[in-house]
Amino acid sequence: MFCAFASLLNSRVGPIPLPFFVKFDGRKKIERELDNYRQCTTLHVPFNQRPNLDDERCLLSHSSGVIVGNFVEQSESLMEAIDRGAGRDALHSLFEGALRGWRRQPFYDSQYVADGSVLQHLRRSRPGTYNVYRQKRLEKRQLSAGASVRSFDELDAMLKALPAIKYRYGTTHGDLHGNNVRIAGADAILIDFASVDYGPLTVDPAALDVSLMMDTCLATDGDWIRLADEVYELQALRAPAVPPRPERDAANLLDALHYIRQTAFAVQFSDVEYPVVVALQLLRKASYGGDGAEGQRRRVHAYRLADRIIGQLADEHLRTAHRTPDAA
């Protein structure tokens, strides 16, 4: 994505417009994102909390395409806002402002409430659907994570064996992270709609939760490992934690995660849902490359954490089944 500065001919206002954002990609990806903008944002995302497209400049060729819209000026990333302790207002604007038109639909229409495996609305999040390169990275992460860590196929089978639950689903952003949400004044502004899809309402909080933890600069090395171990304890994914003390290291990050999880817990019926979705987001992050030694270490540990969460959920289900002979 680029910021473009244009000079206009025959403009009624003058030759220098405000900056544009310009995004190039293959035709199928650009066509999908344009459809997402037009079908999912115009009537459901507030006009001031998304870029507005310049349709005359959005073009498709045989093999490629371009999206052009207004650039979000005088803003900072959500990650930057959280790092400096301004996360709560930004997150409120994101979930109760920018995303509210999508997130409220299951409360208006019962067709968006499902009974069954939450995996049926998480197809893209499951490692079995990843391309071969991402699956190879997961295999490497598994080997680096330790001999006791299970393969992603085993983890997927364990998730499929969990009991059915009731859950809400609807349109989700699909790839929320600390750098594709911009904060301008009091508004959280979404800037990327390439991954919009149906999913459980817990997907967007979980994606942001894991992304913020993976990308934070408030803890590094062993401190990051210890913090992640604490943050992704199963119990911490099921009920609100004690708010962090303000003098604690990484308190601003922990406060943001506390808010995000309150948002997730408020829309789920079962306390199994959020841990499942978070575990899949951890595997998703583990499948990416790059980031240098620190990033690689974090991705290996993300795999280890996903394995721990899924293993604990599976063990819990087995214990419950043994206590209840008629359990399905």
N, C-alpha and C positions, 0 to 999 in steps of 0.2 A: 504494500500500500504506500502511496506517495502523497505528498502535499504539493499541489500544483498552483502556480501563480500565472494568471492569464492576462493577455491584453486583448481587448475587444474592439471590433470594428463596428461602427454604426450603432453603438449602444445609446439608448435614450438617456441613460444616467451618466455615463462616462466610460472611459477605456479600462479602468482598473476595478475589477470585481473583488469581492472577498475570496479568500483561498478556497480551492476545491480539494476534496480527497479523490484520488484516482486509484482504482484497483484493477489489475490485469490478471487473467487466469485463462485456463482452457474453457472452451465454449460451454461444456456441460456444467461446470462449476459456477460460471458466471450466470448462466441461464437459471440455474437452481436458486442462486442467491437473489437474483432479480425477482423471481417468483415469490420468494420468501418475503422480500420487502413489500411487494404489491399486495399479496394475499394475506399477510400476517401482521403487518405493522401499521398500515394506513388507518385502519379503524380501531386498532387495539393497543397501540403504543402511542402515548402522548407526543404531539408534534415537536415539542421542545426537548424530548428525551430520546431522540434518534436523529441521524442525519436525514436530510431531505434530498432525494435524488433529483438530478437534472436529466430528465428523460431524454431530451434531445441529444445528450452527449453519451448516453448509455447505449453501447453498440455490441452486436454479435457478428462475427465472421464465421466462415466455415469451421475453423478450428480454435478460435480464441474469442475473448470478449473483454469488455471494459465497463466498469461501473464508475459513475461520476456523481458526486453530491457535494453538499457544503461541508467544509472541514470544521471540526470542533475546535475553535480557537480558545485561547485564554483558559486552558483547562489543565488538569493534572490527572494522572491515572488513579484508579481506585487504590492500587497498591501504595502509591505515594501518600494518599490521604490517610490510609490506615497506619502507615509507618509513623506519621507525625501525630497520630492520636485523634484524627477527625473521621474515624471510620463509621461510627454509629449513624450519624445523620446521612452520610452517603449511602449506607446500606439500606436505611429506611426509604430513601428516595428511590433506590433501585427496586426493592421488592414491593413497596407499597405505592410506587409511582410508575416507573417505567414498565414493570412486569405485571402490574395488577390486572390489566385487561386480559391477559392470558391465564393468570393464576386463579382468577375468580370463576372461570367457566364451570368447573366441576361442582361449584356450590349452587349454580343456576340450573344445571341440567344433569340428571342422574345418569345419562349415558356415559359420562366421564368418570364414573365410579365402577371399578372392576373387582371381581373376586377371582383369585387364581394366583399364579406365580407372577411376581412383579417383573420377572425376566422377559415376559412376553411383550412388554413395552420398553425394553432395554436392549433391543437387538444390536444396535450399533455400539453399545458399551461393552459387549461381550467379546473376549479375546478371540473366540472362534471366528468372528467376522472381520478381524484385522487382516490387513494385507500381509504377505509373506515376510516382508522386512520387519514389520513390527512384531510379528510372532517370533522371528529369530532373535530379536532383542529381548523379548520376554524369556526365551529359553536361556539366554546368557545371564539375565538377571537372576533366574532361578538357580543357576549353577553358582553364581557369586553369593547368593543369599544363604547358602548352607545346605548340607545334605538332607536335613529334615524337612526342607521346604518342598511343597508339592508342585507338580506341573500345572500349567494353567488349564489343561483339559480336566485334570482331577478336581481343581477348584470349581470349574464350571459345573461338573457333575454333582459336586456337593451342594452347590447353590440350587440346582434343579431339584434336588431331593428334599429341600426345605418345604414345610407345609404351605398351603395356599393362604393368602392373606387378602384382606380388603384394602384397596388403595385408590387414591384419586390420581387421575392423569389428565394431561391436556397438552397444549402447545408449550414447548420449552425452548429456551435459547440454544441449549445443547453444548455450549463451549464457553461458559462464563469463566473468566479469570481476571486477575487484577490489572491487566493491561488492555482489555477490550471493553472496559467501562471507563468513561472519562467523567470527571467531576468538574463542573463549571458552576461556580456560585453554589447554590443549594441543590442543583440538579445532577442526578446520575444519568449519563447519556450512553446508550448502547451503540456501539459502532461496527458491529460485525454480525451479519445474519446468515452466514454460510451454512451453519449447522442446525438451523431451526428444524424441530421434529417433534412428534408426539413422544411423551415420556411421563413417568410419575412426577408429581409436583415436587418431590424431594430431589430430583436430578439437578436442577440449577443450584440450589443451596449446596449440595454435595460437591458438584464440580468446582464451585467457588471456594468452598472449604478446603479441598485438597490442593487446589492451585495456589491459594495464598500460602499454605504451609510449605509447598514445594519451592515456591519462589521467594520466600521471605529472606531478607538480609539481616533480620534482628537476632538470628542465631545461626551459628555455623559449626561445622565439624561435630565433635562429640556432644556439644550442647544441643545442636539441632536433633541429633539422634535421640537423646534423652527426652527432649521436648515432644518429638513426634511419638515416641513410645507412650507418653502420658496422654497426649491429645487423642490418640487413636486406640485407647483402651475401650473394650466393648461397652462397659458401663457408661463411659463418657459420650458414647454415640446413642444412648438410649434415654438419657434424662439430663436436664440442664445441670451443668457443673457450677460449683461455687465461682462467682465472678472473680477474676484475678485481682490480686492486690496491686495498687498502682505502681509500687516501687519494684515490682517483679520484672526480671528480664523478659522481654518480648510481651509485656503486658498489653500493648496496643494490638498486637496480633491476636492474643488470647481473647481480648474483649470483642474483637471482630468475629472470631469463631463462635463465641458465646451467643452473639446476636444472630448469626446465620443459623445456628442449630435451634434456637428458639423458633425461628421462622419455619424450619423443617418440621420440628416436633408438632407445631400447631396444625399441620395439615395432614398428618398421617394417622391412620387407625391403629396400626400395629408397631410396636417398638422393634420389630425385626426389619422393617423397611429401610430405615436410614442406614443402619450398618451394612446391609446388602449393597445399597447404592454407593456408599462411600468405598467399600471394598473394590467395586468395579472401577470407580474413579481412580483409586490407587493403582490398580493394574493398568489402566489406561495411561497414566503418567509414567509408569514403569516401562511402557513400550516405546517411549520416545527416545531420541538420541540427542547428542550434543551436550553442551553445558559445562564441559571441563570436568576435572576430577571431583569437585564438590557436587556438581549436578549428577554425575554418574553414581556417586555414593548415595545420594538421596533417592535415586530411582531404584537402586538395589534394595534400599530399606523400604521403599514403598511396596515393593513386591512382598517383602517379608511381613509387613504390616497387614497387607491384604490376606496373606496366608493365615496369619494369626486370627484375624477377625472371622474369616470363613470357617476355620477349624473350630473356633469357640461356638459359633452358631450351630454347626453340625453336631458337635458334642452335646450341646444343650438340647437339641431336637431329639437325639438318641436317648438321653436321660428321661425326657418327658414321655417318649414313646414306651420306654420300659416301665415307667410308673403307671401308664395308662394302656392296658393291653388292647383296648378297642381302638386306639389311635390309628388313624390312617397314615 
